[in-house]
Amino acid sequence: MHIWQRFTTLLPVPSLTHIDVFQILQQALQTLGYPGVALFVMIESSGIPFPGETMLLLAAFYAAIDHQMSIVLIIIAAALGAIIGDNIGFSVGRSGGKAFLTRYGRYLFVKPEHMERAEQFFSKHGNKTVFLGRFIAVLRAWAAFLAGVHQMHWKTFFFYNMLGGILWAVLYGLLGYFAGRIFHDNFARVEHLAAIISWSLGSLIVLGVAIFVIRHYVRSRCVKQQ
């Protein structure tokens, strides 16, 4: 039985929407190969909700059980797609993102004071946000755009973006590859494992930010009381 037929037969899929997305990923990977990996990751990284990470995991998983693709080339393609896509998102945010949010932000519940706080945050922690955002589902598509909106220096952005993109491609590419050797035809378990890792990292970062904000608030109150 062909590898894609085995995927369709053995994969526990929760919904018709998921089936459609999975079939699109299969067809794109079959037709485009490595450029398809780079393209899907690039689109997601540019700020458009797209299954870029799933494409990387699927390609790596496929390389492990069918041996028709090279995991090294998959990782390189994903890293290039991440770096290029993030730079597109950064350019869009830098050129017109702030004007857009200033004019239409109220419809997205973004107030001027939110913009000011975000700008202060990016001036202090923009490099960490760009780097860590690559590993968090929600921030992956928006970190570069927000960095551009808040006028982060491009060289700083590019350095941390490149580090994050390469490390993300290596870690998630190897995750899909070695998980493929363990789970064989059950790609849903690979997706589930990747989701757990992503949300766990996100939760740790949110917890860290919450602790930082609380400590800053407590210190401010103590200074005022003195």
C-alpha positions as CSV (number, residue, x, y, z in Angstrom):
1,M,0.0,0.0,0.0
2,H,1.3,3.5,-0.9
3,I,2.6,5.6,2.0
4,W,-0.1,8.3,1.6
5,Q,-2.9,5.6,1.5
6,R,-1.6,4.2,4.8
7,F,-1.6,7.7,6.3
8,T,-5.3,8.2,5.2
9,T,-6.3,4.8,6.5
10,L,-4.6,4.7,9.9
11,L,-4.6,8.4,10.9
12,P,-7.3,9.1,13.5
13,V,-8.8,12.3,12.3
14,P,-11.3,14.3,14.3
15,S,-13.0,16.4,11.6
16,L,-13.7,16.9,7.9
17,T,-11.8,20.2,8.0
18,H,-8.7,18.4,9.4
19,I,-9.0,15.8,6.6
20,D,-9.0,18.5,3.9
21,V,-6.0,20.3,5.4
22,F,-4.1,17.0,5.7
23,Q,-4.9,16.1,2.1
24,I,-3.7,19.4,0.9
25,L,-0.4,19.0,2.8
26,Q,0.0,15.5,1.3
27,Q,-0.6,16.7,-2.2
28,A,1.6,19.8,-1.8
29,L,4.5,17.7,-0.4
30,Q,4.1,15.1,-3.2
31,T,4.0,17.8,-5.9
32,L,6.4,20.4,-4.6
33,G,8.7,18.5,-2.3
34,Y,11.3,20.7,-0.4
35,P,10.1,24.0,-2.0
36,G,6.6,23.1,-0.6
37,V,8.0,22.9,2.9
38,A,9.7,26.2,2.5
39,L,6.6,27.8,1.0
40,F,4.2,26.6,3.7
41,V,6.5,27.7,6.5
42,M,7.2,31.1,4.8
43,I,3.4,31.8,4.4
44,E,2.8,31.0,8.1
45,S,5.8,33.1,9.2
46,S,4.7,36.1,7.2
47,G,1.7,36.5,9.4
48,I,-1.0,34.4,7.6
49,P,-2.5,31.5,9.6
50,F,-1.2,28.5,7.7
51,P,-0.1,25.0,8.6
52,G,3.6,25.6,8.2
53,E,4.7,23.7,11.3
54,T,2.4,20.8,10.4
55,M,4.0,20.7,6.9
56,L,7.5,20.5,8.5
57,L,6.4,17.7,10.9
58,L,4.7,15.8,8.0
59,A,7.7,16.1,5.7
60,A,10.1,14.9,8.5
61,F,7.7,12.1,9.4
62,Y,7.5,11.0,5.8
63,A,11.3,11.1,5.5
64,A,11.6,8.7,8.5
65,I,9.2,6.1,7.3
66,D,9.6,6.3,3.5
67,H,13.2,7.5,3.1
68,Q,12.4,9.3,-0.1
69,M,13.2,12.8,1.3
70,S,16.3,14.0,3.2
71,I,15.7,15.2,6.7
72,V,18.7,17.6,6.3
73,L,17.2,19.2,3.2
74,I,13.8,19.4,4.9
75,I,15.3,21.2,7.8
76,I,17.2,23.6,5.5
77,A,14.0,24.3,3.5
78,A,12.0,25.0,6.7
79,A,14.7,27.3,8.1
80,L,14.9,29.3,4.9
81,G,11.1,29.5,4.8
82,A,11.0,30.7,8.4
83,I,13.6,33.4,7.9
84,I,12.2,34.7,4.6
85,G,8.6,34.7,5.9
86,D,9.5,36.5,9.1
87,N,11.3,39.2,7.1
88,I,8.2,39.6,5.0
89,G,6.1,40.0,8.1
90,F,8.6,42.4,9.6
91,S,8.7,44.5,6.5
92,V,4.9,44.7,6.3
93,G,4.7,45.7,10.0
94,R,7.5,48.3,9.7
95,S,6.1,49.9,6.6
96,G,2.4,50.1,7.4
97,G,1.5,48.1,10.5
98,K,1.6,51.0,13.0
99,A,-0.5,53.2,10.8
100,F,-3.0,50.4,10.3
101,L,-3.3,49.7,14.1
102,T,-3.5,53.4,14.8
103,R,-6.4,53.8,12.4
104,Y,-8.2,50.4,12.9
105,G,-6.9,49.2,16.2
106,R,-10.1,50.1,18.0
107,Y,-11.9,47.5,16.0
108,L,-9.4,44.9,17.2
109,F,-9.5,46.2,20.8
110,V,-6.0,47.7,20.5
111,K,-5.9,51.1,22.3
112,P,-3.2,53.7,22.0
113,E,-2.0,52.9,25.6
114,H,-1.6,49.3,24.5
115,M,0.6,50.4,21.6
116,E,2.8,52.5,23.9
117,R,3.2,49.6,26.4
118,A,4.0,47.2,23.6
119,E,6.6,49.6,22.2
120,Q,8.3,49.8,25.6
121,F,8.2,46.1,25.9
122,F,9.8,45.5,22.5
123,S,12.5,48.1,23.2
124,K,13.5,46.0,26.2
125,H,12.5,42.4,25.3
126,G,12.1,42.5,21.5
127,N,15.0,40.1,20.9
128,K,13.7,37.5,23.3
129,T,10.2,37.9,21.8
130,V,11.4,37.3,18.2
131,F,13.5,34.3,19.2
132,L,11.0,32.6,21.6
133,G,8.0,33.5,19.4
134,R,9.2,31.0,16.8
135,F,8.3,28.2,19.2
136,I,4.9,29.4,20.3
137,A,1.9,28.7,18.1
138,V,0.2,32.1,18.3
139,L,3.3,34.2,18.3
140,R,4.9,32.4,15.4
141,A,2.8,34.2,12.9
142,W,2.8,37.6,14.6
143,A,6.1,38.2,16.4
144,A,7.9,39.4,13.2
145,F,5.0,41.7,12.3
146,L,4.9,43.2,15.8
147,A,8.6,43.7,15.8
148,G,8.2,45.7,12.5
149,V,5.3,47.7,13.9
150,H,7.4,48.8,16.9
151,Q,10.4,49.7,14.7
152,M,12.8,47.1,16.0
153,H,16.3,47.5,14.5
154,W,16.5,45.2,11.5
155,K,19.9,43.8,12.2
156,T,18.9,42.9,15.7
157,F,15.6,41.4,14.4
158,F,17.4,39.4,11.6
159,F,20.0,37.9,14.0
160,Y,17.5,36.6,16.6
161,N,15.0,35.7,13.8
162,M,17.7,33.6,12.1
163,L,18.7,31.9,15.3
164,G,15.1,31.1,16.2
165,G,14.2,29.9,12.7
166,I,17.2,27.6,12.4
167,L,16.8,26.2,15.9
168,W,13.0,25.7,15.4
169,A,13.6,23.9,12.1
170,V,16.2,21.6,13.6
171,L,14.2,20.7,16.7
172,Y,10.8,20.2,15.1
173,G,12.3,18.6,12.0
174,L,14.1,16.0,14.3
175,L,11.0,15.7,16.4
176,G,9.0,14.7,13.3
177,Y,11.7,12.4,12.0
178,F,12.4,10.4,15.2
179,A,8.7,10.4,16.2
180,G,8.1,8.9,12.7
181,R,10.4,6.0,13.6
182,I,8.5,5.4,16.9
183,F,4.9,6.0,15.8
184,H,5.2,4.8,12.2
185,D,1.9,5.5,10.5
186,N,0.3,7.4,13.3
187,F,1.0,11.0,12.4
188,A,-1.7,12.3,14.7
189,R,0.4,11.3,17.7
190,V,3.3,13.4,16.3
191,E,1.0,16.4,15.9
192,H,-0.3,15.9,19.5
193,L,3.3,15.7,20.9
194,A,4.3,18.9,19.0
195,A,1.2,20.7,20.3
196,I,2.0,19.7,23.9
197,I,5.6,21.0,23.5
198,S,4.4,24.3,21.9
199,W,1.7,25.0,24.5
200,S,4.0,24.0,27.4
201,L,6.6,26.5,26.2
202,G,4.0,29.1,25.7
203,S,2.6,28.5,29.2
204,L,6.1,28.8,30.7
205,I,6.7,32.1,28.9
206,V,3.4,33.5,30.0
207,L,4.2,32.4,33.6
208,G,7.5,34.1,33.3
209,V,6.0,37.3,32.0
210,A,3.3,37.3,34.7
211,I,6.0,36.9,37.4
212,F,8.0,39.7,35.9
213,V,4.9,42.0,35.8
214,I,3.9,41.2,39.4
215,R,7.5,41.8,40.7
216,H,7.6,45.1,38.8
217,Y,4.2,46.1,40.2
218,V,5.2,45.2,43.8
219,R,8.5,47.1,43.5
220,S,6.7,50.1,42.2
221,R,4.3,50.1,45.1
222,C,7.1,49.7,47.6
223,V,8.9,52.7,46.1
224,K,5.8,54.8,46.2
225,Q,5.1,53.9,49.8
226,Q,8.6,54.9,50.8
